[in-house]
């Protein structure tokens, strides 16, 4: 059942890390349509620089990114104590 427009505002935020612009936008659209708030970053470094993990409930990352890989990102987040799903 689709969530109401107001529910999206209260929904948990999903962070997407995807360097393919079209795929990133498609994933963001699909998650938003399902009622999730989403933020999209095109590199691990950009996501880490944003440093807005407080209301994040899940991170979806590509493994093959320019610069730091998705595995590097996961390792860095775990070292920082991030314990939510990746």
N, C-alpha and C positions, 0 to 999 in steps of 0.2 A: 504494500500500500504506500503510495507516495506521501511524503511528508508535506506539511503545509509550508507556505512561504515563511511564516514566523518561526517554524521549527528549525529551518536552516540557520537562522541567526544563533540559536541556542545549541546547535549541533557541534560535536567535537570536530576539531580541525585536523585535516589530513595534509601532510606536507608531501609534495611530489618533487622528485629530483630526476629530471630527464633532459638530456641534451638534444634530443630530436624535438624540434619546436612543434611540428604537427602532432606527433604522438603525445607530447606533454599537454598540448591544448585539448586533444581528444579525451585524454584521461581526466583532466580537470573538468571538462564539460560533463562527462559521464558521472563523476563523483558528485558534482554540484547538482545534477539532475536527480541524484539519489538522496539529496538532502544534506550532504556533507559540505562544510566550509573547507575550502582548499586553498593552498598557496603553492605556486609552482616556481621552481628554481632550475636553472639550466646547468648548474655545476654544483659539486659538493662544496666548493669554496664559497659560492654565493649563498648557499643554504646556511653554512656555518656562520657567515658574516652577518646574516639576518638575526641570528641568536634569539629567535622568538619561539621557544619550545614549551613555554608554560602551559598553553592551552592545546598543545598538540597531543593527539591520542595515537597517531600512527604515522610512520614515514614509509613511503613507497619510493624506492630508488632503483635506477638503472645500475647495473654492475659496471658497464663500460662507459665511463664518463671521461671527458677531457680533464687533464690534471689528476686530481685525486679520484680514485675509483670508488664505486659504491661500497666495496669492501673496506677501503680506507675510511670512508665516511662512517660506516657502522662501527669500526674499531674505535674511531675518535669519539663517537657519541657514547659508546659503552664505557670508555675510559673516563668520560665526564659524568658518568652515573646515570645516563639516560636509560631507563629500564622499560620503556613502552615498546610495543611491537614495531618491528622493522621488516 
